[in-house]
Amino acid sequence: MENKIIEHMEAKLMEIAGSMQKTLGDSLQQNIHNSFKKLPENEANSDNNSTPGRMVKGNQPHYSCGTRLARIDFPRFNGENVNQWIYQCETYFTIDNTPEDVKVRLAIIHLEGKALHWHTTSAKTMAADSLPSWTEYTQRLIDRFGAISEDLMADLMKLRQHRSVTEYHEEFDAIVSRLNLSEEYTLSCFLGGLKHEVQMLVRMFQPQSVRKSFSLAKMYEVAYHDNTLANSIKRKAKILGAQKPLLANKPSSNADEPSEADKTKF
């Protein structure tokens, strides 16, 4: 009798639990459905239609600076190395997909020192709502902070290796990075500036890039240094070996003469 009562109660409990589970599931599904219905259409589709660094506001895209590159510092400019700074800015803009109308404003807030003083003075002649384009603004920066009457091609033609290959390569890169030259012409200029003996050895391998030429020149430089050091050690050893050993002390010429004691015997 007791077993039947227990079985009946268990059956009732299972029925109640199933009913509650179904009710909760239907309620949760309905709440989720209602929540999605309340979301604006543009917000629901933002994941598919938005681009990095932009948020959609109504039907107009709105740029949100730093959305994608929040952990990358925008390069600052204090008036030194203007061409390198422009290159870093343009790389940042490419990765961030920065709109054209934001580039100049973004650059301005990262000026400091004499560069900021220059902009503050120049801004007095600009309309507040009509900043120049990025191309025009960078040209003004180059006119103000670039080298005076620099002729990069002339500098490249005069460049020659006087010290190590690495130092020559660094000087070469500093000039070539600011020019737009073909790979073949760049390679020709690099080889032409090497020391004659280095250049001849590198050309034997007919390298097709500056990177390969630099690698070959470095290998020759290391091998030449090691060979010079080995030859120097050999010469020193040869000189030391050619030196005559010190002569031993000659025996005394009086060694065969009788001593005073022997003389008294006679």
C-alpha positions in Angstrom: 0.0 0.0 0.0 2.8 2.4 1.0 4.7 1.5 -2.2 1.7 2.4 -4.4 1.3 5.7 -2.6 5.0 6.5 -3.1 4.8 5.5 -6.8 1.7 7.7 -7.3 3.4 10.7 -5.6 6.6 10.3 -7.8 4.4 10.2 -10.9 2.7 13.4 -9.8 6.0 15.1 -9.1 7.4 14.2 -12.5 4.3 15.5 -14.1 4.5 18.8 -12.2 8.2 19.2 -13.0 7.6 18.6 -16.7 4.8 21.1 -16.8 7.0 23.7 -15.0 9.9 23.1 -17.4 7.7 23.6 -20.4 6.1 26.8 -19.0 9.6 28.3 -18.2 10.9 27.4 -21.6 8.0 29.0 -23.4 8.2 32.1 -21.2 12.0 32.5 -21.8 11.6 32.1 -25.6 8.8 34.7 -25.6 10.9 37.2 -23.6 13.9 36.7 -26.0 11.6 37.2 -29.0 10.1 40.4 -27.5 13.6 41.8 -26.7 14.7 41.4 -30.3 11.6 43.0 -31.6 12.3 46.1 -29.5 15.9 46.5 -30.9 16.2 49.1 -33.8 16.8 47.6 -37.1 20.1 49.4 -37.7 21.4 48.2 -34.3 20.5 44.6 -34.9 22.4 44.7 -38.2 25.4 46.6 -36.9 27.6 43.6 -36.8 27.1 42.9 -40.5 27.1 46.5 -41.9 29.6 48.4 -39.7 33.3 48.8 -40.5 36.2 48.9 -38.1 36.4 52.3 -36.4 32.8 53.3 -37.4 29.4 53.2 -35.7 26.1 53.6 -37.5 23.9 56.5 -36.3 20.6 56.5 -38.2 21.6 56.2 -41.9 24.9 58.1 -41.5 28.2 56.4 -40.6 30.0 57.9 -37.6 33.7 57.4 -37.1 34.8 56.3 -33.6 38.5 56.9 -33.3 40.4 54.1 -31.6 37.7 51.5 -31.9 40.1 49.1 -33.6 43.5 50.4 -32.6 42.7 51.3 -29.0 46.0 49.8 -27.8 48.2 51.4 -30.5 49.5 54.9 -29.8 49.1 57.4 -32.7 52.6 58.7 -33.6 53.5 62.1 -32.1 55.3 64.8 -33.9 57.6 67.5 -32.4 59.2 68.8 -35.6 61.8 66.1 -36.1 62.0 63.6 -38.9 58.8 64.8 -40.7 58.9 62.2 -43.5 59.1 59.3 -41.1 56.2 60.7 -39.1 54.0 61.1 -42.1 54.8 57.5 -43.2 53.8 56.2 -39.7 50.6 58.3 -39.8 49.6 56.9 -43.2 50.3 53.4 -42.1 48.0 54.0 -39.1 45.3 55.4 -41.3 45.4 52.4 -43.6 45.0 49.9 -40.8 42.3 51.9 -39.1 40.5 52.8 -42.3 40.4 56.4 -41.1 38.1 58.7 -43.2 39.7 61.5 -45.1 37.9 64.2 -43.2 39.3 62.9 -39.9 43.0 62.5 -40.8 44.1 66.1 -40.3 42.2 66.5 -37.0 43.6 63.3 -35.7 47.2 64.4 -36.5 46.7 67.9 -35.0 45.9 66.5 -31.5 49.2 64.6 -31.6 51.4 67.6 -32.4 53.7 68.9 -29.7 56.6 71.3 -29.2 57.6 73.5 -32.1 55.2 71.5 -34.4 52.2 72.5 -32.3 53.4 76.1 -32.1 53.7 76.2 -35.9 50.1 74.8 -36.3 48.7 77.2 -33.8 50.2 80.1 -35.7 49.0 78.7 -39.1 45.5 77.9 -37.8 44.9 81.7 -37.4 44.8 82.0 -41.1 42.5 79.0 -41.6 38.8 78.9 -41.3 37.7 76.7 -38.3 35.5 74.5 -40.4 37.8 74.3 -43.5 40.9 72.4 -42.7 43.2 71.5 -45.6 43.2 67.9 -47.0 45.7 65.4 -45.6 47.8 65.7 -48.8 47.9 69.5 -48.6 48.6 69.5 -44.9 51.6 67.1 -45.2 53.1 69.2 -47.9 52.9 72.3 -45.6 54.6 70.2 -42.9 57.4 69.2 -45.3 57.8 72.8 -46.4 58.2 73.9 -42.8 60.1 71.0 -41.2 61.8 69.2 -44.1 65.5 69.6 -45.0 66.4 72.7 -46.8 67.0 72.2 -50.6 67.6 68.5 -50.1 68.3 66.5 -53.2 67.8 62.9 -52.2 68.9 61.5 -55.6 72.1 63.4 -55.5 72.7 62.1 -51.9 72.0 58.6 -53.1 74.5 58.9 -56.0 77.2 60.2 -53.7 76.7 57.5 -51.0 79.6 55.1 -50.6 80.6 52.5 -48.1 83.4 53.8 -45.9 82.9 51.7 -42.8 80.9 48.5 -42.1 78.3 47.0 -44.5 75.6 47.4 -41.8 76.4 51.2 -41.4 76.3 51.6 -45.2 73.0 49.8 -45.4 71.4 52.0 -42.7 72.5 55.2 -44.5 71.2 53.7 -47.8 67.8 52.9 -46.2 67.5 56.4 -44.7 67.6 57.8 -48.3 65.8 55.2 -50.3 62.8 55.1 -47.9 62.0 58.6 -49.0 62.2 57.9 -52.7 60.0 55.9 -55.1 62.4 53.7 -57.0 62.1 50.4 -58.8 63.6 47.3 -57.2 66.1 47.0 -60.1 67.3 50.6 -59.8 67.5 50.4 -56.0 69.6 47.2 -56.2 71.9 48.9 -58.8 72.5 51.9 -56.5 73.1 49.6 -53.5 75.8 47.5 -55.3 77.4 50.6 -56.8 78.0 52.1 -53.3 79.8 49.0 -51.8 83.5 48.9 -51.5 85.1 47.6 -54.7 86.2 44.2 -53.4 82.9 43.6 -51.7 80.9 44.7 -54.7 82.9 42.3 -57.0 82.3 39.3 -54.8 78.6 40.1 -54.4 78.0 40.5 -58.1 79.5 37.0 -58.7 76.3 35.6 -57.2 74.0 37.8 -59.3 71.6 38.8 -56.4 68.1 39.8 -57.4 67.3 42.0 -54.3 69.0 44.4 -51.9 68.2 42.0 -49.1 70.2 39.2 -50.7 73.0 41.6 -51.6 73.3 42.8 -48.1 73.4 39.2 -46.8 76.2 38.3 -49.2 78.2 41.4 -48.3 77.8 40.7 -44.6 79.1 37.1 -45.1 82.1 38.4 -47.0 82.8 41.0 -44.3 82.8 38.4 -41.6 84.9 35.9 -43.6 87.4 38.6 -44.5 87.7 39.7 -40.9 88.2 36.1 -39.7 90.8 35.5 -42.4 92.7 38.7 -41.7 92.7 37.8 -38.0 94.1 34.3 -38.7 96.8 35.7 -41.0 97.8 38.2 -38.4 98.2 35.4 -35.8 100.2 33.3 -38.2 102.6 36.2 -39.0 103.1 36.8 -35.3 103.8 33.2 -34.7 106.3 33.1 -37.6 108.2 36.1 -36.3 108.4 34.6 -32.8 109.6 31.3 -34.3 112.3 33.0 -36.3 113.9 34.6 -33.3 117.2 32.8 -32.2 117.2 31.3 -28.7 119.5 33.0 -26.2 123.0 31.5 -26.1 123.9 29.5 -23.0 126.7 30.9 -20.8 130.1 29.7 -22.1 132.2 27.7 -19.6 135.0 29.6 -17.9 138.3 29.6 -19.8 140.1 28.8 -16.5 138.2 25.5 -16.2 141.3 23.5 -17.4 143.8 25.3 -15.2 144.8 23.7 -11.9 143.4 25.1 -8.8 145.5 26.7 -6.0 145.2 23.5 -3.9 146.6 21.4 -6.9 149.4 23.8 -7.3 150.6 23.4 -3.7 150.8 19.7 -4.2 153.5 20.2 -6.7 
